[in-house]
Amino acid sequence: MRVALKEVKQKTCKACGSKFTPSFNSTQAVCSIKCAQAHAPANQEKARKAIAQRERREIKVRKEKLKSRAGYVREAQAVFNRWVRLRDEALPCISCGRHHQGKYDAGHYRTTAACPELRFDPLNVHKQCSPCNTQLSGNIVAYRLGLIRRIGEESVDWLEGPHEAKRYTIDDLKAIKAEYQAKIKALEEAA
């Protein structure tokens, strides 16, 4: 039984632009050794970029494996705090009620040390000016009054009440980070 060979289509040389019939490989891109040598620098650049990209991916994977739970908490907290500042952007400081040109923090009413289960609760965290949050240790009395005005006394009583202890797993922290990144993106698109 005889098998008919498939005709090889002509190609255009990537280096000189002339038409040629591939002689040894269907992926052949150039017509001659001279053209291959002329075309080589373009391939080297592409290969160098691919290798660098692969190395960056490998480094990222290795860093993920080395990251501790505390690292994931820091990342999730940073994204959550950024979302709080964006959410409350038009509002004044929850404690002193002022708008000013200084730095704003995401101030926790119940601190993360005293009540870690409320660390990522949106009712517990509001935009607070840096002087109130750091220099006045949260300015808690004024914070409570501003919180009652903003979310109501019933919600404040809930925040001050007992809560079930929660230990966030790495998967929980990754999910929290992803959720608030999506919320940040939605807020920035709306603005």
C-alpha positions in Angstrom: 0.0 0.0 0.0 1.3 3.3 -1.0 0.9 6.5 1.1 0.8 9.8 -0.7 3.1 12.3 0.9 1.5 15.6 1.8 2.8 18.5 -0.2 4.7 21.0 1.8 3.5 24.6 1.5 5.9 27.4 0.8 6.8 29.7 3.6 8.2 33.2 3.8 11.7 33.5 5.4 11.5 35.5 8.7 15.0 37.0 8.0 15.1 37.9 4.3 11.5 37.7 3.2 12.0 35.3 0.3 9.8 32.3 -0.4 11.2 28.8 0.4 10.0 25.2 0.9 10.9 23.8 4.4 13.4 21.0 3.9 13.6 19.4 7.3 11.0 20.7 9.6 7.5 22.1 9.3 8.4 24.7 12.0 11.4 25.9 10.0 11.2 29.7 9.9 14.2 30.7 7.8 15.5 29.6 4.4 19.2 29.2 5.1 21.9 29.1 7.7 22.9 32.7 6.9 19.3 33.8 7.5 19.1 31.7 10.7 22.2 33.5 12.0 20.6 36.9 11.2 17.3 35.9 12.8 18.9 34.4 16.0 19.0 37.7 18.1 15.2 38.1 17.9 14.8 34.5 19.2 17.4 35.0 21.9 15.5 38.1 23.2 12.2 36.1 23.3 13.9 33.2 25.0 15.6 35.4 27.6 12.2 37.0 28.4 10.6 33.6 28.8 13.4 32.3 31.0 13.2 35.5 33.2 9.4 35.1 33.5 9.7 31.5 34.5 12.4 32.4 37.1 10.1 35.1 38.6 7.3 32.6 38.8 9.5 30.1 40.6 10.7 32.7 43.0 7.1 33.7 43.8 6.2 30.1 44.5 9.2 29.7 46.8 8.3 32.9 48.7 4.8 31.6 49.1 6.1 28.4 50.7 8.3 30.3 53.1 5.6 32.8 54.1 4.3 32.3 57.7 0.7 32.7 58.9 1.7 36.1 60.2 2.8 37.1 56.7 -0.7 36.2 55.4 -2.3 38.2 58.3 -0.2 41.3 57.4 -1.2 41.1 53.7 -4.9 40.6 54.5 -4.8 43.4 57.0 -3.1 45.8 54.6 -5.8 45.1 51.9 -8.6 45.4 54.4 -7.3 48.7 55.8 -7.0 50.1 52.3 -10.6 49.1 51.6 -11.7 50.8 54.8 -9.9 54.1 53.9 -11.5 54.0 50.4 -15.0 53.2 51.8 -14.8 56.1 54.2 -13.0 58.4 51.9 -15.6 61.2 51.9 -16.3 60.9 55.7 -14.4 62.7 58.4 -12.3 61.1 61.2 -14.6 58.9 63.3 -13.1 60.2 66.5 -12.6 64.0 66.1 -14.9 64.6 63.2 -12.4 66.6 61.3 -11.2 66.6 57.6 -7.6 67.5 57.4 -4.6 67.1 55.0 -2.8 64.5 57.2 -2.6 60.8 57.0 -5.6 58.6 57.7 -5.5 55.1 59.3 -8.0 52.3 59.5 -8.7 52.6 63.2 -10.1 49.6 65.1 -12.6 50.3 67.9 -11.9 47.0 69.5 -8.1 46.4 69.0 -6.8 43.4 67.2 -4.9 42.4 70.4 -8.0 42.7 72.6 -10.4 41.2 70.2 -8.7 39.4 67.2 -12.0 37.9 66.0 -13.2 41.4 65.0 -10.0 42.2 63.1 -11.7 42.1 59.7 -15.2 43.2 60.8 -16.3 46.3 58.8 -18.4 47.6 61.8 -15.3 47.6 64.0 -12.9 49.5 61.7 -13.4 53.1 60.4 -11.3 55.9 58.9 -9.4 57.7 61.7 -6.9 60.4 61.5 -3.4 59.5 62.4 -3.2 61.8 65.5 -6.3 60.3 67.0 -5.2 56.7 66.2 -1.6 56.8 67.2 -1.0 59.8 69.5 -4.3 59.6 71.4 -4.3 55.7 71.5 -7.4 55.5 69.4 -9.3 58.4 71.1 -11.7 55.7 72.3 -14.3 57.9 74.1 -14.7 60.1 71.0 -14.5 57.0 68.7 -17.5 55.4 70.6 -19.6 58.6 70.3 -18.8 58.8 66.5 -19.5 55.1 66.2 -22.9 55.4 67.8 -23.8 58.2 65.3 -22.5 56.2 62.4 -23.7 52.6 63.0 -26.2 53.0 65.9 -26.1 52.0 69.6 -27.3 48.5 69.1 -24.3 47.7 66.8 -21.9 49.3 69.2 -23.3 47.2 72.0 -22.8 44.1 69.8 -19.2 45.1 69.2 -18.6 45.6 72.9 -20.2 42.2 73.8 -18.5 38.8 74.0 -17.5 37.1 70.7 -16.5 33.6 69.9 -12.8 33.3 69.5 -11.6 32.8 65.9 -8.3 31.7 64.6 -7.9 32.5 60.9 -6.3 29.8 58.8 -4.1 30.6 55.8 -6.9 29.8 53.5 -9.3 32.1 55.4 -6.7 34.9 55.1 -6.2 34.3 51.4 -10.0 34.4 50.9 -10.3 37.6 53.0 -7.5 39.3 50.9 -9.2 38.3 47.6 -12.6 39.5 48.8 -11.4 42.9 49.8 -9.2 43.2 46.7 -12.4 42.7 44.6 -14.2 45.3 46.8 -11.3 47.8 46.3 -11.5 47.2 42.5 -15.3 47.8 42.5 -14.8 51.1 44.6 -12.1 52.4 42.3 -14.1 51.6 39.2 -17.2 53.4 40.7 -15.0 56.5 41.5 
